[in-house]
Amino acid sequence: MTFRKKYILCVLKLAAVSASHCTLVIKAILTNLFTKTLYISNIELYLANF
């Protein structure tokens, strides 16, 4: 295996890892936003019924 092939494989591995990490972060942010909106709408419903 040449140095170039090793380098390319290493870059691909790094890209794959960072991509999966990125999707995890995006999922976490989306989940966080979703729960916040649900929480806020629940408060609004509660206040409306109050």
C-alpha positions in Angstrom: 0.0 0.0 0.0 1.5 3.3 -1.0 1.6 6.4 1.2 -1.0 8.1 -1.1 -3.5 5.3 -0.7 -3.0 5.4 3.1 -3.5 9.1 3.1 -6.7 8.9 1.1 -8.1 6.2 3.3 -7.3 8.2 6.4 -9.0 11.3 5.0 -12.1 9.2 4.0 -12.2 7.7 7.5 -12.0 11.2 9.1 -14.7 12.5 6.7 -17.0 9.5 7.6 -16.5 10.1 11.4 -17.0 13.8 11.2 -20.1 13.3 9.0 -21.7 10.9 11.5 -20.8 13.3 14.4 -22.3 16.1 12.4 -25.6 14.3 11.9 -25.7 13.4 15.6 -25.2 17.1 16.5 -27.9 18.1 14.0 -30.3 15.5 15.5 -29.6 16.7 19.0 -30.3 20.3 18.0 -33.5 19.4 16.2 -34.7 17.3 19.1 -33.9 20.2 21.5 -35.8 22.7 19.3 -38.7 20.3 19.0 -39.0 19.7 22.7 -38.7 23.5 23.3 -41.5 24.2 20.9 -43.7 21.5 22.5 -43.0 22.9 25.9 -43.8 26.4 24.8 -47.0 25.4 23.1 -48.0 23.4 26.2 -47.5 26.5 28.3 -49.6 28.6 25.9 -52.4 25.9 26.0 -52.3 25.9 29.8 -52.5 29.7 29.9 -55.3 29.7 27.4 -57.3 27.2 29.5 -56.5 29.1 32.7 
